Amino acid sequence: MFGISFTEFVVIAFVAILIIGPKELPTILRKVGKAVGHLKAMAAEFITAVNNEVDQPKKYIEDLKGNLQQTYDIEDLIDKKKNE
């Protein structure tokens, strides 16, 4: 979990109980959990926005490729008609 070992987790929990106190610890952990959830949602939204921005040029290039392919296909048809 979060790249820490069980021993490190126990030490952090013990220090948190000593510093914060057992009465306030659940409230603070709940707030921290909400903050982490909010940060994860923001990160996911950011990744989605970046991926959308990256995909736009790809789609544009694919459209250009399709248009070029259609143009060459039409020219090939015209050349075939002329040769007939």
Buried (B, 14 or more C-beta within 10 A) or exposed (E): EEEEEEEEEEEEEEEBEEEBEEEEBEEEEEEEEEEEEEEEEEEEEEEEEEEEEEEEEEEEEEEEEEEEEEEEEEEEEEEEEEEE
